[in-house]
């Protein structure tokens, strides 16, 4: 099995905007930069959070990039200075680099983080958030079913543990690494399936025909319902672990 290129649906991604935005706010709150000249959103998605960076530092030049043409187009529609760029090939610039839920898609991103940190000016800041839920039932079940369809999905080695990231950034003048598990209350039909459809299942959707993907979902959906039962009020609790790292050069 070999990985396939991943496409993105901005509208589906934004269906869970509140849940996806909260980790970004928690990450941003720990950045101590007061008057940066240039802030970069590395992997901006549809740009809805890039605008938050501009609000935080109104005098800074804020730029963004993403590897998805559709996401870049959506960001530009919001007035964001966004370009199409692969994150692992990007030459780091800026006084503050922010990367929210992106680097889990980049093999070898731990070396990339060290390179980004080294490229910052003195008193520059690096802030990153990645999901840490690759051993959660949602992702384990998605991988098990994907194996039947000869599609490779990312496993537990996709991201490191917080202590490993802290060691990677130990050369910085200040390092803050932590993790949070958000207990998210989802609603609607098959809410966990819909949640992961916008992110983790994108490689499956890209690899399979419409008919094969329907077959995949038919196998996966009842397993997710069993792993994440519906509450009496119709909602579903979905624990989502996130890993955060903030470093000052």
BELHU-V179599 format. One record per pair of residues at least 6 apart in sequence whose C-alpha atoms are under 8 Angstrom apart, sorted by the first residue. I is the first residue (numbers start at 1). J is the second residue. D is the distance in whole Angstrom. If there is no record, write none. Layout:
i:I j:J d:D
i:I j:J d:D
//
This chain:
i:1 j:150 d:6
i:1 j:151 d:6
i:1 j:152 d:6
i:2 j:151 d:7
i:2 j:152 d:6
i:3 j:151 d:7
i:3 j:152 d:6
i:3 j:153 d:7
i:3 j:203 d:7
i:4 j:203 d:6
i:4 j:206 d:7
i:4 j:207 d:6
i:5 j:203 d:7
i:5 j:206 d:7
i:6 j:202 d:6
i:6 j:203 d:5
i:6 j:206 d:6
i:7 j:68 d:7
i:7 j:202 d:7
i:7 j:203 d:8
i:7 j:206 d:7
i:8 j:68 d:7
i:8 j:70 d:7
i:8 j:71 d:7
i:8 j:198 d:8
i:8 j:199 d:8
i:8 j:202 d:7
i:9 j:70 d:7
i:9 j:71 d:8
i:9 j:198 d:7
i:10 j:45 d:7
i:10 j:46 d:6
i:10 j:70 d:7
i:10 j:71 d:6
i:10 j:74 d:7
i:12 j:198 d:6
i:13 j:198 d:5
i:13 j:199 d:7
i:16 j:195 d:7
i:19 j:184 d:7
i:21 j:49 d:7
i:23 j:129 d:8
i:23 j:242 d:8
i:24 j:49 d:8
i:24 j:100 d:6
i:24 j:129 d:8
i:27 j:127 d:7
i:27 j:128 d:7
i:27 j:129 d:7
i:27 j:244 d:7
i:27 j:245 d:8
i:27 j:246 d:8
i:28 j:127 d:8
i:30 j:246 d:7
i:31 j:125 d:7
i:31 j:127 d:7
i:31 j:246 d:7
i:32 j:125 d:8
i:33 j:96 d:8
i:33 j:123 d:8
i:33 j:124 d:7
i:33 j:125 d:7
i:34 j:57 d:8
i:35 j:57 d:7
i:35 j:59 d:7
i:35 j:60 d:7
i:36 j:57 d:7
i:36 j:60 d:6
i:36 j:95 d:6
i:36 j:96 d:7
i:37 j:59 d:7
i:37 j:60 d:5
i:37 j:61 d:6
i:37 j:94 d:7
i:37 j:95 d:6
i:38 j:60 d:5
i:38 j:61 d:5
i:38 j:62 d:6
i:38 j:63 d:8
i:38 j:94 d:5
i:38 j:95 d:5
i:38 j:96 d:7
i:39 j:53 d:8
i:39 j:60 d:7
i:39 j:61 d:6
i:39 j:62 d:5
i:39 j:63 d:6
i:39 j:94 d:6
i:39 j:95 d:6
i:39 j:96 d:5
i:39 j:97 d:6
i:39 j:98 d:8
i:40 j:62 d:6
i:40 j:63 d:5
i:40 j:64 d:5
i:40 j:93 d:8
i:40 j:94 d:6
i:40 j:96 d:6
i:40 j:97 d:5
i:40 j:98 d:6
i:41 j:50 d:6
i:41 j:62 d:8
i:41 j:63 d:6
i:41 j:64 d:5
i:41 j:65 d:7
i:41 j:97 d:6
i:41 j:98 d:5
i:41 j:99 d:6
i:42 j:64 d:6
i:42 j:65 d:6
i:42 j:66 d:7
i:42 j:87 d:7
i:42 j:97 d:7
i:42 j:98 d:6
i:42 j:99 d:5
i:42 j:100 d:8
i:42 j:102 d:8
i:43 j:64 d:7
i:43 j:65 d:5
i:43 j:66 d:4
i:43 j:67 d:7
i:43 j:87 d:7
i:43 j:99 d:6
i:43 j:100 d:7
i:43 j:102 d:6
i:44 j:50 d:7
i:44 j:64 d:6
i:44 j:65 d:6
i:44 j:66 d:6
i:44 j:71 d:8
i:44 j:72 d:8
i:44 j:75 d:8
i:44 j:82 d:8
i:44 j:99 d:8
i:44 j:100 d:8
i:45 j:66 d:6
i:45 j:68 d:8
i:45 j:71 d:5
i:45 j:72 d:7
i:45 j:75 d:7
i:46 j:71 d:5
i:46 j:72 d:6
i:46 j:73 d:8
i:46 j:74 d:5
i:46 j:75 d:5
i:47 j:64 d:8
i:47 j:71 d:8
i:47 j:72 d:8
i:47 j:74 d:7
i:47 j:75 d:4
i:47 j:76 d:8
i:47 j:78 d:7
i:47 j:80 d:7
i:48 j:75 d:7
i:48 j:78 d:8
i:50 j:62 d:8
i:50 j:64 d:7
i:50 j:80 d:7
i:51 j:80 d:7
i:53 j:62 d:7
i:54 j:60 d:7
i:54 j:61 d:8
i:54 j:62 d:6
i:62 j:81 d:7
i:63 j:80 d:7
i:63 j:81 d:5
i:63 j:82 d:6
i:64 j:80 d:7
i:64 j:81 d:6
i:64 j:82 d:5
i:64 j:83 d:6
i:65 j:72 d:7
i:65 j:82 d:5
i:65 j:83 d:5
i:65 j:84 d:6
i:65 j:85 d:6
i:66 j:72 d:6
i:66 j:82 d:8
i:66 j:83 d:7
i:66 j:84 d:5
i:66 j:85 d:5
i:66 j:86 d:7
i:66 j:87 d:7
i:67 j:84 d:5
i:67 j:85 d:5
i:67 j:86 d:5
i:67 j:87 d:7
i:68 j:84 d:7
i:69 j:84 d:6
i:72 j:82 d:6
i:72 j:83 d:6
i:72 j:84 d:6
i:75 j:81 d:8
i:75 j:82 d:6
i:76 j:82 d:6
i:87 j:106 d:8
i:88 j:106 d:7
i:88 j:109 d:8
i:88 j:112 d:7
i:92 j:116 d:6
i:92 j:119 d:6
i:92 j:120 d:8
i:93 j:119 d:7
i:93 j:120 d:7
i:94 j:120 d:7
i:94 j:124 d:8
i:95 j:120 d:6
i:95 j:121 d:6
i:95 j:123 d:8
i:95 j:124 d:5
i:95 j:125 d:6
i:96 j:120 d:8
i:96 j:124 d:6
i:96 j:125 d:5
i:96 j:126 d:6
i:96 j:127 d:8
i:97 j:125 d:6
i:97 j:126 d:5
i:97 j:127 d:6
i:98 j:126 d:6
i:98 j:127 d:5
i:98 j:128 d:6
i:99 j:127 d:6
i:99 j:128 d:5
i:99 j:129 d:7
i:100 j:128 d:6
i:100 j:129 d:5
i:100 j:130 d:7
i:101 j:128 d:8
i:101 j:129 d:5
i:101 j:130 d:5
i:101 j:131 d:6
i:102 j:129 d:8
i:102 j:130 d:7
i:103 j:109 d:6
i:103 j:130 d:7
i:104 j:130 d:6
i:104 j:131 d:7
i:104 j:158 d:6
i:104 j:159 d:6
i:105 j:158 d:8
i:107 j:158 d:7
i:110 j:165 d:7
i:110 j:168 d:7
i:113 j:168 d:8
i:113 j:169 d:8
i:114 j:168 d:7
i:114 j:169 d:7
i:116 j:126 d:8
i:117 j:125 d:8
i:117 j:126 d:7
i:117 j:169 d:8
i:117 j:172 d:8
i:117 j:247 d:8
i:117 j:249 d:7
i:118 j:249 d:8
i:120 j:249 d:6
i:121 j:249 d:7
i:122 j:249 d:5
i:123 j:248 d:6
i:123 j:249 d:5
i:124 j:248 d:6
i:124 j:249 d:5
i:125 j:246 d:7
i:125 j:247 d:6
i:125 j:248 d:5
i:125 j:249 d:6
i:126 j:245 d:8
i:126 j:246 d:6
i:126 j:247 d:5
i:126 j:248 d:6
i:126 j:249 d:8
i:127 j:244 d:8
i:127 j:245 d:6
i:127 j:246 d:4
i:127 j:247 d:7
i:128 j:244 d:6
i:128 j:245 d:5
i:128 j:246 d:6
i:129 j:242 d:7
i:129 j:243 d:6
i:129 j:244 d:4
i:129 j:245 d:6
i:130 j:159 d:8
i:130 j:242 d:6
i:130 j:243 d:5
i:130 j:244 d:7
i:131 j:159 d:8
i:131 j:240 d:8
i:131 j:241 d:6
i:131 j:242 d:4
i:131 j:243 d:6
i:132 j:159 d:7
i:132 j:240 d:8
i:132 j:241 d:5
i:132 j:242 d:5
i:132 j:243 d:6
i:133 j:139 d:7
i:133 j:240 d:6
i:133 j:241 d:5
i:133 j:242 d:7
i:134 j:140 d:7
i:134 j:154 d:8
i:134 j:155 d:6
i:134 j:156 d:5
i:134 j:158 d:8
i:135 j:155 d:8
i:135 j:156 d:6
i:137 j:224 d:8
i:137 j:227 d:7
i:138 j:192 d:7
i:138 j:196 d:8
i:138 j:224 d:7
i:138 j:227 d:8
i:139 j:200 d:8
i:140 j:155 d:8
i:141 j:220 d:7
i:141 j:223 d:7
i:141 j:224 d:7
i:142 j:153 d:8
i:142 j:201 d:8
i:142 j:220 d:7
i:143 j:152 d:7
i:143 j:153 d:6
i:143 j:154 d:8
i:143 j:155 d:8
i:145 j:216 d:7
i:145 j:219 d:7
i:145 j:220 d:6
i:146 j:152 d:7
i:146 j:153 d:7
i:146 j:204 d:7
i:146 j:216 d:7
i:149 j:216 d:8
i:151 j:204 d:6
i:151 j:207 d:7
i:153 j:203 d:7
i:153 j:204 d:8
i:161 j:243 d:8
i:162 j:177 d:6
i:162 j:178 d:6
i:162 j:179 d:7
i:162 j:243 d:7
i:162 j:244 d:8
i:162 j:245 d:8
i:163 j:177 d:8
i:165 j:177 d:7
i:165 j:245 d:7
i:166 j:175 d:7
i:166 j:176 d:8
i:166 j:177 d:6
i:166 j:245 d:8
i:169 j:175 d:7
i:169 j:247 d:7
i:172 j:247 d:6
i:172 j:248 d:6
i:172 j:249 d:5
i:173 j:247 d:7
i:173 j:248 d:6
i:173 j:249 d:6
i:174 j:247 d:6
i:174 j:248 d:5
i:174 j:249 d:7
i:175 j:245 d:7
i:175 j:246 d:6
i:175 j:247 d:4
i:175 j:248 d:7
i:176 j:245 d:6
i:176 j:246 d:5
i:176 j:247 d:6
i:177 j:243 d:8
i:177 j:244 d:6
i:177 j:245 d:4
i:177 j:246 d:6
i:178 j:243 d:6
i:178 j:244 d:5
i:178 j:245 d:7
i:179 j:241 d:7
i:179 j:242 d:6
i:179 j:243 d:4
i:179 j:244 d:6
i:180 j:241 d:6
i:180 j:242 d:5
i:180 j:243 d:7
i:181 j:239 d:6
i:181 j:240 d:5
i:181 j:241 d:4
i:181 j:242 d:6
i:182 j:239 d:6
i:182 j:240 d:5
i:182 j:241 d:6
i:182 j:242 d:8
i:183 j:237 d:6
i:183 j:238 d:6
i:183 j:239 d:4
i:183 j:240 d:6
i:184 j:237 d:6
i:184 j:238 d:5
i:184 j:239 d:6
i:184 j:240 d:7
i:185 j:235 d:6
i:185 j:236 d:6
i:185 j:237 d:5
i:185 j:238 d:6
i:186 j:192 d:7
i:186 j:235 d:6
i:186 j:236 d:5
i:186 j:237 d:6
i:186 j:238 d:7
i:187 j:234 d:7
i:187 j:235 d:5
i:187 j:236 d:6
i:188 j:234 d:8
i:188 j:235 d:7
i:190 j:221 d:7
i:190 j:224 d:8
i:190 j:225 d:7
i:191 j:236 d:7
i:192 j:224 d:7
i:192 j:228 d:8
i:192 j:238 d:7
i:193 j:221 d:6
i:193 j:224 d:7
i:204 j:213 d:7
i:205 j:213 d:6
i:228 j:236 d:7
i:228 j:237 d:7
i:228 j:238 d:7
i:229 j:236 d:6
i:230 j:236 d:5
i:230 j:237 d:8
i:231 j:237 d:8
//
